[in-house]
Amino acid sequence: MTVCRGCCCGTVKKHPDYDHAEQLRRLEEVAARSGGRVTVRTADCLDACENSNLIVVKPRGQKPVWLGFVLHDEVMADLERWLAQGGPLPEVLELNRVSPPAQA
């Protein structure tokens, strides 16, 4: 998965009430328990700033799933469960699904 941490996603400037470091720590913990099935990387900007806090998950053999507005513990818990269990995107996370930016 790729976690946007650049111009506005993951910054206290845009989202001062969210613990961005804790979010990244939680995702890295899920990755560590996955036995290599889940990896975490950060990107400076994914060009979808209107949807920040943005996380892109690329399940094996599937198109990337772009999740926006990942700014609440409940959303993180749903994301963590999905990453740990695998399978199709849970309906509850469909609420956070956003479209990737248009290609230039």
Backbone as CSV, one residue per row, in Angstrom:
resi,resn,N_x,N_y,N_z,CA_x,CA_y,CA_z,C_x,C_y,C_z
1,MET,0.845,-1.158,0.000,0.000,0.000,0.000,0.888,1.218,0.000
2,THR,0.341,2.305,-0.525,1.045,3.579,-0.552,0.250,4.584,0.271
3,VAL,0.932,5.225,1.190,0.320,6.212,2.070,0.836,7.584,1.656
4,CYS,-0.064,8.469,1.304,0.320,9.818,0.890,0.734,10.604,2.136
5,ARG,1.892,11.226,2.066,2.416,11.958,3.213,3.076,13.277,2.795
6,GLY,2.640,13.834,1.698,3.326,15.009,1.184,2.658,16.328,1.458
7,CYS,2.207,16.948,0.398,1.767,18.342,0.458,0.620,18.586,1.422
8,CYS,-0.325,17.686,1.555,-1.438,17.923,2.497,-1.856,16.653,3.215
9,CYS,-1.824,15.528,2.558,-2.147,14.278,3.254,-1.071,14.026,4.298
10,GLY,-1.496,13.629,5.439,-0.525,13.253,6.458,0.212,14.412,7.089
11,THR,-0.325,15.617,6.974,0.342,16.760,7.583,-0.551,17.396,8.637
12,VAL,0.083,17.928,9.660,-0.687,18.616,10.703,-1.201,19.955,10.209
13,LYS,-0.624,20.459,9.132,-1.099,21.736,8.585,-2.547,21.609,8.112
14,LYS,-2.866,20.530,7.400,-4.218,20.352,6.877,-5.118,19.609,7.868
15,HIS,-4.544,18.664,8.593,-5.323,17.838,9.524,-4.638,17.858,10.900
16,PRO,-4.747,18.976,11.612,-4.016,19.119,12.882,-4.502,18.214,14.007
17,ASP,-5.698,17.693,13.920,-6.245,16.878,14.999,-6.080,15.380,14.783
18,TYR,-5.299,14.989,13.795,-5.123,13.567,13.532,-3.660,13.191,13.748
19,ASP,-3.430,12.041,14.352,-2.077,11.565,14.631,-1.559,10.767,13.435
20,HIS,-0.898,11.461,12.536,-0.417,10.854,11.287,0.684,9.823,11.542
21,ALA,1.542,10.102,12.516,2.605,9.150,12.846,2.010,7.852,13.386
22,GLU,0.976,7.953,14.206,0.316,6.766,14.750,-0.360,5.970,13.634
23,GLN,-0.947,6.655,12.664,-1.571,5.966,11.542,-0.528,5.139,10.794
24,LEU,0.599,5.739,10.498,1.653,5.034,9.779,2.185,3.866,10.620
25,ARG,2.326,4.068,11.925,2.786,3.003,12.817,1.813,1.819,12.785
26,ARG,0.524,2.113,12.825,-0.495,1.055,12.790,-0.430,0.273,11.487
27,LEU,-0.263,0.965,10.369,-0.185,0.291,9.076,1.078,-0.561,8.983
28,GLU,2.182,-0.055,9.498,3.426,-0.821,9.481,3.324,-2.051,10.376
29,GLU,2.556,-1.953,11.454,2.330,-3.103,12.324,1.542,-4.195,11.591
30,VAL,0.511,-3.798,10.858,-0.254,-4.756,10.055,0.668,-5.411,9.030
31,ALA,1.508,-4.627,8.391,2.433,-5.158,7.394,3.402,-6.156,8.029
32,ALA,3.899,-5.844,9.206,4.844,-6.732,9.883,4.200,-8.079,10.216
33,ARG,2.925,-8.070,10.560,2.218,-9.318,10.900,1.771,-10.103,9.671
34,SER,1.873,-9.502,8.488,1.316,-10.130,7.285,2.229,-11.168,6.644
35,GLY,3.431,-11.309,7.132,4.353,-12.260,6.530,4.782,-11.863,5.126
36,GLY,4.851,-10.588,4.863,5.281,-10.092,3.562,4.153,-9.865,2.569
37,ARG,2.935,-10.211,2.946,1.792,-10.032,2.046,1.426,-8.560,1.894
38,VAL,1.670,-7.766,2.952,1.364,-6.338,2.942,2.660,-5.571,3.136
39,THR,2.868,-4.576,2.292,4.013,-3.679,2.474,3.490,-2.248,2.504
40,VAL,4.229,-1.395,3.180,3.849,0.009,3.309,4.966,0.864,2.746
41,ARG,4.568,1.817,1.940,5.519,2.829,1.479,4.804,4.170,1.528
42,THR,5.571,5.222,1.557,4.984,6.557,1.564,5.306,7.249,0.251
43,ALA,4.436,8.159,-0.129,4.630,8.968,-1.329,4.495,10.432,-0.937
44,ASP,5.229,11.272,-1.621,5.168,12.702,-1.332,3.798,13.273,-1.673
45,CYS,3.270,12.921,-2.838,1.954,13.415,-3.238,1.383,12.480,-4.304
46,LEU,0.129,12.107,-4.131,-0.549,11.236,-5.097,-1.538,12.006,-5.956
47,ASP,-1.477,13.323,-5.883,-2.277,14.222,-6.739,-3.789,14.035,-6.603
48,ALA,-4.231,13.740,-5.401,-5.669,13.657,-5.130,-5.936,14.358,-3.794
49,CYS,-5.405,15.558,-3.668,-5.411,16.311,-2.405,-6.816,16.572,-1.869
50,GLU,-7.786,16.643,-2.739,-9.161,16.881,-2.290,-9.709,15.702,-1.490
51,ASN,-9.008,14.559,-1.521,-9.451,13.357,-0.811,-8.565,13.005,0.384
52,SER,-7.727,13.928,0.799,-6.767,13.577,1.854,-7.493,13.246,3.150
53,ASN,-6.980,12.380,3.767,-5.806,11.570,3.919,-5.966,10.336,3.027
54,LEU,-5.063,10.142,2.108,-5.218,9.165,1.035,-4.300,7.957,1.222
55,ILE,-4.867,6.775,1.014,-4.118,5.518,1.053,-4.538,4.709,-0.168
56,VAL,-3.562,4.166,-0.890,-3.839,3.341,-2.058,-3.372,1.917,-1.758
57,VAL,-4.291,0.969,-1.880,-3.992,-0.438,-1.630,-4.046,-1.162,-2.963
58,LYS,-3.013,-1.964,-3.247,-2.949,-2.724,-4.497,-3.006,-4.214,-4.164
59,PRO,-4.236,-4.776,-4.091,-4.338,-6.219,-3.849,-3.741,-6.995,-5.032
60,ARG,-3.136,-8.111,-4.733,-2.524,-8.924,-5.801,-3.540,-9.276,-6.861
61,GLY,-3.151,-9.044,-8.113,-3.996,-9.404,-9.233,-5.210,-8.524,-9.437
62,GLN,-5.281,-7.397,-8.726,-6.427,-6.505,-8.847,-5.954,-5.074,-9.082
63,LYS,-6.892,-4.243,-9.489,-6.584,-2.831,-9.656,-6.423,-2.183,-8.286
64,PRO,-5.622,-1.114,-8.222,-5.465,-0.409,-6.945,-6.804,0.127,-6.426
65,VAL,-6.937,0.118,-5.123,-8.110,0.663,-4.446,-7.665,1.959,-3.772
66,TRP,-8.256,3.073,-4.201,-7.930,4.383,-3.647,-8.930,4.700,-2.541
67,LEU,-8.402,4.920,-1.336,-9.234,5.244,-0.183,-8.900,6.656,0.294
68,GLY,-9.919,7.474,0.388,-9.718,8.842,0.843,-10.355,9.083,2.191
69,PHE,-9.994,10.206,2.775,-10.574,10.645,4.050,-10.332,9.630,5.171
70,VAL,-9.149,9.015,5.153,-8.802,8.043,6.193,-8.262,8.830,7.388
71,LEU,-9.206,9.363,8.162,-8.872,10.282,9.248,-9.553,9.933,10.565
72,HIS,-10.077,8.729,10.678,-10.796,8.345,11.886,-10.374,6.944,12.307
73,ASP,-10.362,6.710,13.602,-9.964,5.399,14.114,-10.849,4.281,13.591
74,GLU,-12.131,4.561,13.385,-13.036,3.528,12.878,-12.650,3.104,11.462
75,VAL,-12.284,4.067,10.634,-11.862,3.754,9.263,-10.551,2.974,9.299
76,MET,-9.634,3.399,10.168,-8.363,2.681,10.289,-8.595,1.243,10.746
77,ALA,-9.502,1.043,11.696,-9.788,-0.316,12.174,-10.352,-1.173,11.038
78,ASP,-11.248,-0.613,10.242,-11.799,-1.348,9.093,-10.708,-1.672,8.085
79,LEU,-9.826,-0.713,7.829,-8.717,-0.923,6.897,-7.771,-1.996,7.422
80,GLU,-7.446,-1.937,8.693,-6.555,-2.935,9.290,-7.149,-4.342,9.179
81,ARG,-8.438,-4.472,9.459,-9.095,-5.783,9.338,-9.029,-6.297,7.906
82,TRP,-9.314,-5.415,6.937,-9.278,-5.830,5.538,-7.876,-6.278,5.145
83,LEU,-6.872,-5.505,5.527,-5.497,-5.857,5.181,-5.090,-7.182,5.819
84,ALA,-5.523,-7.415,7.040,-5.163,-8.650,7.741,-5.880,-9.862,7.158
85,GLN,-7.147,-9.690,6.781,-7.963,-10.815,6.324,-7.891,-11.039,4.819
86,GLY,-7.636,-9.977,4.063,-7.664,-10.094,2.616,-9.097,-10.131,2.120
87,GLY,-9.266,-10.582,0.908,-10.607,-10.677,0.339,-11.036,-9.400,-0.343
88,PRO,-12.287,-9.371,-0.770,-12.797,-8.180,-1.458,-12.904,-6.993,-0.493
89,LEU,-12.970,-5.814,-1.055,-13.105,-4.596,-0.255,-14.408,-4.661,0.530
90,PRO,-14.338,-4.508,1.854,-15.570,-4.542,2.648,-16.483,-3.368,2.301
91,GLU,-17.758,-3.617,2.396,-18.748,-2.590,2.061,-18.518,-1.306,2.854
92,VAL,-18.141,-1.431,4.118,-17.945,-0.240,4.939,-16.820,0.642,4.389
93,LEU,-15.797,0.057,3.767,-14.712,0.854,3.180,-15.080,1.428,1.818
94,GLU,-16.128,0.894,1.199,-16.598,1.488,-0.062,-16.950,2.959,0.140
95,LEU,-17.332,3.318,1.359,-17.665,4.711,1.655,-16.452,5.625,1.528
96,ASN,-15.254,5.063,1.636,-14.023,5.835,1.534,-13.352,5.691,0.165
97,ARG,-13.926,4.900,-0.689,-13.330,4.696,-2.013,-13.451,5.967,-2.837
98,VAL,-12.345,6.374,-3.446,-12.326,7.563,-4.293,-11.697,7.193,-5.635
99,SER,-11.922,8.034,-6.616,-11.332,7.788,-7.933,-9.911,8.324,-7.971
100,PRO,-9.040,7.597,-8.658,-7.678,8.113,-8.810,-7.696,9.356,-9.694
101,PRO,-6.670,10.191,-9.592,-6.643,11.383,-10.431,-6.563,11.005,-11.907
102,ALA,-7.090,11.855,-12.745,-7.029,11.628,-14.197,-5.572,11.680,-14.643
103,GLN,-5.231,10.797,-15.545,-3.876,10.785,-16.077,-3.657,11.964,-17.001
104,ALA,-2.505,12.574,-16.890,-2.187,13.751,-17.726,-1.916,13.353,-19.151
